[in-house]
């Protein structure tokens, strides 16, 4: 918040707040609206779009905001904002088209719906922040391509693990070190857990059962680390990452990596289970400068060759207002894919699957996700987990086997498949070559 707090205070003092529109009205949006309206000067959450209008209204009501207007058009949203009111709607185009909204936050937590929201924001030249690592890991490169063509900022947010890792990555690079491991600290992992297994836990923490299952079976973690990989250019050391288990502090686990191998790979994204501090994220960096090594040893950073930096928390929606200010006021994106995909989240069978079954997406009963390097995923025609909702199996797949495109029937006219195929054409040299030969 340093510097950002002064910028927001200036906006408050000059009566020029950043006006935010949010799409999605789930658990995180409730907290985000409360944070912006009660604790963030120089910013207003002026509109919420959600397919269920009642949930959008509740986000405002829980923050003590009652002057809410149901709007159907962008003109009505504009009029409401100019009258110092708050809008709810169920049409993302109306929100994105509003001339009074400065920036849009995708808090849908969905891939297909989220992709359409991002494309709509780009269409109307609205900077957009994605609280949606599932979408970013699956289609982020092609969406960033469209955003760049339209000269629109597209970024993920701070607060969730990927953004916190990227802040740390940038910090370590700024010190003059080379980041070689970008990691996540996870407390548990059971790839075969289902929504039925997690129903009571989800109810106790007031979250959706599928989202909690997404956390528990490792799919959420995989989406997050794939996003970091695509933002840094780092791959994975092996399918599924290390999943190293330890109750030691993360500072004590640098020995699990071979620094020469890390350098040869250009760094990796990874995670450990059970380490301290949890939850948290970490970056291992290195330097070949003997003077820097001596100073780091003197400053109690250890003997090297890997030096441990960590953040012992991630604060979700609490940090999103600073992401909004960074993006809109300073033009500083938290993170985005640097080019084509580096790592994909591939779908694995959660149990023995039978031909004719309809897959149910991430956080469901039938599949979980793990990270795989993009070149291997494409060589083996592996199916991204983000494309597994409502597609039908053509053949049996045994438990813990990776699914492929050959295993499924899928509607090629569906938006997410069209975007994925476009992503292949833009970033996959083999695909581009084949297209050119057919011209």
Long-range contacts (C-beta under 8 A, 24 or more apart in sequence): 1-322, 4-322, 4-325, 4-326, 4-329, 4-330, 7-42, 7-325, 7-329, 7-330, 8-40, 8-41, 8-42, 8-43, 8-321, 8-325, 8-329, 9-41, 9-42, 10-42, 11-41, 11-42, 11-43, 11-329, 12-41, 12-42, 16-42, 17-42, 17-43, 17-44, 18-42, 18-43, 18-44, 18-102, 18-103, 18-324, 18-325, 18-328, 18-329, 19-43, 19-44, 19-46, 19-81, 19-100, 19-101, 19-102, 19-103, 20-44, 20-45, 20-46, 20-47, 20-101, 20-102, 20-103, 20-104, 20-105, 20-324, 21-45, 21-46, 21-47, 21-48, 21-49, 21-95, 21-96, 21-98, 21-101, 21-103, 21-104, 21-105, 21-126, 22-47, 22-48, 22-49, 22-59, 22-104, 22-105, 22-107, 23-48, 23-49, 23-50, 23-92, 23-95, 23-104, 23-105, 23-106, 23-107, 23-108, 23-117, 24-49, 24-50, 24-106, 24-107, 24-108, 24-109, 24-110, 24-131, 25-50, 25-52, 25-55, 25-56, 25-58, 25-59, 25-107, 26-55, 26-107, 26-109, 26-208, 27-206, 27-207, 27-208, 27-211, 28-107, 28-109, 28-131, 28-316, 28-317, 29-59, 29-107, 29-317, 30-58, 30-59, 30-62, 30-63, 31-316, 31-317, 31-318, 32-105, 32-107, 32-317, 32-320, 32-321, 33-59, 33-60, 33-62, 33-63, 33-65, 34-62, 34-63, 35-317, 35-318, 35-320, 35-321, 36-321, 37-63, 37-64, 37-65, 38-63, 38-64, 40-321, 42-325, 43-321, 43-324, 43-325, 45-86, 46-80, 46-81, 46-86, 46-87, 46-100, 46-101, 47-71, 47-77, 47-80, 47-81, 47-86, 47-87, 47-88, 47-89, 47-95, 47-98, 47-101, 48-86, 48-87, 48-88, 48-89, 49-88, 49-89, 49-90, 49-91, 49-92, 49-94, 49-95, 50-88, 50-90, 51-90, 51-113, 52-90, 53-88, 53-89, 53-90, 56-88, 56-89, 56-90, 57-88, 60-86, 60-88, 74-98, 74-99, 77-101, 92-116, 92-117, 92-120, 93-120, 93-124, 96-120, 96-121, 96-123, 96-124, 96-126, 97-124, 101-126, 102-126, 102-127, 102-328, 103-127, 103-128, 103-129, 103-324, 103-327, 103-328, 104-128, 104-129, 105-129, 105-130, 105-131, 105-157, 105-320, 105-324, 106-130, 106-131, 106-132, 106-135, 107-131, 107-132, 108-132, 109-134, 109-211, 110-134, 110-135, 111-135, 111-138, 111-139, 111-386, 111-387, 111-389, 111-416, 112-389, 112-414, 112-415, 112-416, 115-139, 115-143, 115-415, 115-416, 115-419, 116-415, 118-143, 118-147, 118-154, 119-143, 119-146, 121-152, 122-146, 122-147, 122-150, 122-152, 122-154, 123-150, 125-150, 125-151, 125-152, 126-152, 127-152, 127-153, 127-154, 127-155, 127-327, 127-328, 128-152, 128-153, 128-154, 128-155, 129-155, 129-156, 129-157, 129-320, 129-323, 129-324, 129-327, 129-334, 130-154, 130-155, 130-156, 130-157, 131-156, 131-157, 131-159, 131-160, 131-317, 131-320, 132-156, 133-160, 133-162, 133-220, 133-223, 133-224, 133-226, 133-227, 134-220, 134-223, 134-362, 134-386, 135-386, 136-162, 136-223, 136-227, 136-230, 136-337, 137-222, 137-223, 137-224, 137-226, 137-227, 137-230, 137-343, 137-344, 137-345, 137-386, 138-223, 138-344, 138-345, 138-384, 138-385, 138-386, 138-387, 138-416, 138-420, 139-386, 139-416, 139-419, 139-420, 139-423, 140-227, 140-230, 140-336, 140-337, 141-230, 141-337, 141-339, 141-340, 141-341, 141-423, 141-426, 141-427, 142-419, 142-420, 142-422, 142-423, 142-426, 142-427, 143-419, 144-336, 144-337, 145-423, 145-426, 153-327, 153-331, 153-333, 154-333, 154-336, 155-323, 155-327, 155-333, 155-334, 155-335, 155-336, 156-227, 156-231, 156-334, 156-335, 156-336, 157-319, 157-320, 157-323, 157-334, 158-319, 158-320, 158-322, 158-323, 158-326, 158-334, 159-314, 159-315, 159-316, 159-317, 159-318, 159-319, 159-320, 159-323, 160-224, 160-314, 160-316, 161-224, 161-279, 161-281, 161-314, 162-224, 162-225, 162-227, 162-228, 162-231, 162-335, 163-319, 163-323, 163-334, 163-335, 164-281, 164-311, 164-314, 164-319, 165-228, 165-281, 165-283, 166-228, 166-231, 166-232, 166-334, 166-335, 167-311, 167-334, 168-281, 168-282, 168-283, 168-309, 168-310, 168-311, 169-228, 169-232, 169-283, 171-309, 172-283, 172-285, 172-309, 173-285, 175-285, 176-287, 176-289, 176-292, 177-285, 177-286, 177-287, 177-292, 177-307, 178-263, 178-267, 178-285, 178-286, 178-287, 179-232, 179-267, 179-283, 179-284, 179-285, 180-257, 180-259, 180-262, 180-263, 180-267, 180-268, 180-284, 180-285, 180-286, 180-306, 181-257, 181-262, 181-267, 181-268, 181-269, 181-270, 181-282, 181-283, 181-284, 181-306, 182-225, 182-228, 182-229, 182-232, 182-234, 182-267, 182-268, 182-269, 182-270, 182-281, 182-282, 182-283, 183-250, 183-269, 183-270, 183-271, 183-272, 183-281, 183-282, 183-283, 183-284, 184-221, 184-224, 184-225, 184-270, 184-271, 184-272, 184-281, 184-282, 185-250, 185-271, 185-272, 185-275, 185-276, 185-277, 185-278, 185-279, 185-280, 185-281, 185-282, 185-310, 186-218, 186-221, 186-271, 186-272, 186-273, 186-274, 186-278, 186-279, 187-273, 187-274, 187-278, 187-279, 188-216, 188-273, 189-216, 189-217, 189-218, 189-221, 189-243, 189-273, 190-216, 190-217, 191-217, 191-218, 191-348, 191-350, 191-368, 191-400, 192-217, 192-350, 192-351, 192-368, 192-399, 193-217, 194-350, 194-364, 194-365, 195-363, 195-364, 195-365, 196-365, 209-363, 210-361, 210-362, 210-363, 210-364, 211-363, 212-363, 213-363, 213-364, 214-362, 214-363, 217-350, 217-363, 217-368, 217-369, 218-368, 218-369, 218-370, 219-345, 219-362, 219-363, 219-368, 219-369, 219-385, 220-362, 221-271, 222-345, 222-369, 222-370, 222-371, 222-385, 223-345, 223-362, 223-369, 223-385, 223-386, 225-269, 225-270, 225-271, 225-343, 225-371, 226-269, 226-343, 226-344, 226-345, 226-371, 227-335, 227-337, 228-269, 228-335, 229-269, 229-342, 229-343, 229-371, 230-337, 230-338, 230-341, 230-342, 230-343, 231-335, 231-336, 231-337, 231-338, 232-267, 232-269, 232-338, 233-266, 233-267, 233-338, 233-339, 233-342, 234-265, 234-266, 234-267, 234-268, 234-269, 234-342, 234-343, 235-265, 235-266, 235-268, 235-269, 235-342, 235-343, 235-373, 236-268, 236-269, 236-270, 236-343, 236-371, 236-372, 236-373, 237-261, 237-265, 237-268, 237-270, 239-346, 239-370, 239-371, 239-372, 239-376, 240-370, 240-371, 240-372, 241-268, 241-269, 241-270, 241-271, 241-370, 241-371, 242-270, 242-271, 242-272, 243-271, 243-272, 243-273, 244-270, 244-272, 244-273, 245-272, 245-273, 245-274, 246-272, 246-273, 246-274, 246-275, 247-274, 247-275, 247-276, 248-275, 248-276, 249-275, 249-276, 249-277, 250-275, 250-276, 250-277, 250-280, 250-282, 250-308, 250-310, 251-302, 251-308, 251-310, 253-308, 254-284, 254-302, 254-306, 254-307, 254-308, 257-284, 257-306, 259-286, 259-305, 259-306, 262-286, 262-306, 269-343, 269-371, 277-310, 277-312, 277-313, 279-313, 279-314, 280-310, 280-311, 280-312, 280-313, 280-314, 281-310, 281-311, 281-314, 282-308, 282-309, 282-310, 282-311, 283-309, 283-310, 284-308, 284-309, 285-309, 339-427, 340-374, 340-423, 340-426, 340-427, 340-428, 341-374, 341-423, 341-427, 342-373, 342-374, 343-371, 343-372, 343-373, 343-374, 344-371, 344-372, 344-373, 344-374, 344-377, 344-382, 344-384, 345-369, 345-370, 345-371, 345-372, 345-384, 345-385, 345-386, 346-370, 346-371, 346-372, 346-377, 346-382, 346-383, 346-384, 346-385, 346-402, 346-403, 347-382, 347-383, 347-384, 347-385, 347-387, 347-388, 347-402, 347-403, 348-400, 348-401, 348-402, 348-403, 349-397, 349-398, 349-399, 349-400, 349-401, 349-403, 350-399, 351-399, 352-396, 352-397, 352-398, 352-399, 353-393, 353-396, 353-397, 353-398, 353-399, 354-393, 354-396, 355-393, 355-394, 355-395, 355-396, 356-392, 356-393, 357-392, 357-393, 358-390, 358-391, 358-392, 358-393, 359-388, 359-389, 359-390, 359-391, 359-392, 359-393, 359-408, 360-388, 360-389, 360-390, 361-385, 361-388, 361-389, 361-390, 362-386, 362-388, 367-403, 372-402, 378-424, 378-428, 378-430, 380-404, 381-405, 381-406, 383-407, 383-408, 384-420, 386-416, 387-416, 387-417, 387-420
